[in-house]
């Protein structure tokens, strides 16, 4: 699942699983992750990741059944102290109780209900056609015109413009939001430091604080205006709640769709059988999109913190312990997916958890599916051949699996 790295790869077959550090982004570079997760599911399905010099240890589940069980159990596992390793290992999340993803209980239900008015399939149905048209125009601009970087020239422009339209983000500001997103959730290499990530995060928060203030003065028909002017709540959204939820929307809607689309093109370039099935119309686009999402699983994990002692298989998760659910492992679990290591665009059923599961199931799932489907449609209709022209460049992250660069040539039909 990875190529092109100067970092020594972990030997998945020989590695001491007790010594594997899932908090280290280097673990996911160059490693045969399918083999590694296969061993975890078989040998250590509820795994204790040992503490590091400057961070606590944490639990990791790799089987589909266990991941879903934790996702559903909002009584014994909370998101309020973080939902990814980056914040959970710090012991807190500054957005706790303010951002939907790290809020539980009644306030979570209230904010989610408000957000669903803007992100339901019924509302977004009319957006889907705009996504298809915009994606097709992007492809028409690059197909048959020589080498390109699919990440920078195509994928970077699809989700940001959709969520940008829904939030009414000025066109001239959208690329810098993409750049900040990438720095916040992942890095291009180990050389980039955490200070750059913090700066990027603060830039996004400051940007949306200013935009929210503008919408208070001049409300419109957009998601930010809906949050700013919401009245059907036990109390109005605070400034922090508005800004943090804008931050969450722009990150979630952009990164996952981009990484899935880039991963789709890479895998189709390697798999002529599935490429032919797509361009010959042998598979439904919606079915193919689900397999792309399963195969790529951009959000490798999500996390919770136990609020009471919990017995899971033969392990006792103590109150206060960090629990991580590894979607990237669960989505390759042979107990749920037949022949899971085969990229199969016709796979059905396909009950992947690329968008999480349970009360915190991703609000942007419909948009994510729409973006991937639009890319597959344009590939089917416009492209005769995908040819790799260079080494794909992996992101440096323990959270996002994907590529920051994919040099290709798209031959026209």
PAKOL-449841 format. One record per residue (C-alpha): x, y, z. Coordinates in steps of 0.1 Angstrom, whole numbers, plus 5000, padded with zeros to 4 digits. Last residue first. Example, Ala and Ser with C-alpha at 12.3 -4.5 7.8 and 13.67 -1.06 7.14 Angstrom:
% PAKOL-449841
513749895071 512349555078 
This chain:
% PAKOL-449841
489950874751 492551104766 495750974783 496151094819 499751134828 500751094864 502851244892 501051184925 501951424953 500751474989 499751114993 497550935018 496950795052 495951055077 496350985114 499850875123 501251125097 504051195073 502251215039 503450985011 504951114979 504050914947 507150834927 507150954890 505350934857 502550694866 500350634835 496550634837 494950524804 491850594784 490550884804 487451094798 484250914807 485450654832 488050894849 485351164851 482850924867 485450794891 486351154902 482651234907 482050924927 484951014950 483551364956 479951244961 481050984987 482951245006 479951485004 477551215018 480051135045 480451495056 478651455090 481051175099 479650925123 480051065158 477050895173 477950555158 480550475132 483750615116 483750765081 486050495067 484050235086 483449985058 480249795054 480849695018 478149445007 479049434979 482449464962 482149554926 485249784927 487349504940 490849584954 491749244968 493349245003 489949195019 489248855002 485748865017 485249155041 483749105075 485748835092 488548905067 489249245085 490749485060 488449775069 489149705106 492849775101 492550115084 489750205108 492150165138 490050235169 492150405196 491450385233 493150615258 492850505295 491050725320 489050445335 491050125330 490649905299 490849555312 492049305285 490848955277 488249045251 487349405261 486649465298 485849825305 486750025336 484950365335 485350695316 487450535289 488950795265 488250785228 490150765195 489850775158 492250595134 493550575099 491450855086 492350825049 490650475045 492150405011 490750065003 487450115021 486850455005 487850324971 485550024976 482650254985 483250464954 483150154932 479650074945 478350424937 479950424903 478250094893 480649834879 480949694844 480950034828 483849954805 485950234820 485450094855 485849724848 488949804827 490549984856 489649704879 491549454857 494349694850 495249734887 498249954893 496950274876 493650204893 495350204927 497050544922 493950704908 491850584937 494450684963 494351044950 490651054952 490550904987 493251144999 491351444986 488051335000 489451275034 491351595036 488751845025 485451775042 487051685076 489451985077 486952245065 484152115087 486252085118 487652435116 484152575110 483052375141 485952535161 484952885150 481252855158 481752675191 484452935201 482153235194 479453065214 476452885198 473253015212 471752845242 469052575245 469152575207 466652665180 468053015175 470852965151 472153295137 475953235138 475552875130 473252925099 475553215088 478452985088 476652715069 475552945041 472553155029 473853495040 474353695072 475954045068 477054175102 477053845120 478453685088 481453925090 482153815125 482053455114 484553525087 486953695111 486753395135 487053165106 490453305096 491753315131 490852945136 492552855103 495653055110 495852895145 495852545130 498552645106 500752785134 500252475155 501252245126 504352465119 505252435156 504952055153 507952035131 508451955094 511551745089 509751415093 508251465058 505251595039 503251665070 499851565084 496651705099 497552075104 500052125076 497651965051 494752185063 496852495062 497652435025 494052365016 492952675035 495552875015 493952744983 490552854994 491153225001 490753364966 487453194961 485853364991 484453115016 480653085012 480452805038 478552575013 480652704984 483952655003 482752305012 482452224975 485452424965 487652264991 486451914980 487551944944 490552164940 493251974958 492351654938 493051804904 496351994898 497951944932 497151584939 497051474902 500551614896 500751654859 502551504829 501051564794 497951744781 495751454773 493551504803 494451814823 491752074817 489051824809 489651664843 489151994861 485952064841 484651714850 485251774886 483352104885 480351944867 480251644891 480451864922 477752104909 475551804903 476151674938 475252014954 471551964946 471451654966 473151824995 469951935011 468351595009 471551415017 471751615050 474651855055 473052195061 470152085083 472451825097 474552095113 471652195136 470951835146 474651785153 474752085175 471851965196 472951605198 476451705209 475051945235 472951665248 475751425254 479251435239 481551705224 484851635207 483651585171 481051865175 483652125184 482952325216 482852085245 486552005239 488152235214 491252285234 491751905234 493251745265 495651485278 498351565253 498251195241 494551235233 495151555212 497551415186 496151065190 492751155176 489351205193 490151425222 489051485258 485351505250 485351195228 484050975256 484050595261 481750415286 478450575277 479350655241 479650285233 478850265196 482350355185 483850105210 481649825197 482449915161 486149905167 485849565184 483849405156 486149545129 489249405145 492249635150 491849775185 494550005200 495050095236 497250375248 500550455264 501450805278 503751055262 507251205266 509550915267 507050685250 504350475266 503750125253 500950055228 498649805245 496849595219 493349455219 493449245187 497049125196 497848805177 495348765149 494149125144 497649265151 499149015126 496749115099 497449485107 501049435099 500449235068 498049495053 500449775065 503349645045 505549925058 507150195036 505850475058 503250385084 505650325114 507350655105 504250835118 505150725153 502050695175 501550335164 504850235180 505649865173 507549715203 504749485215 504349375179 507849245176 508449275139 509148975117 506348975092 505749355092 509449435086 509249805093 510550015064 513750215066 512850575057 513850675021 510350635009 508650564975 505850314977 503050235000 500050005000 
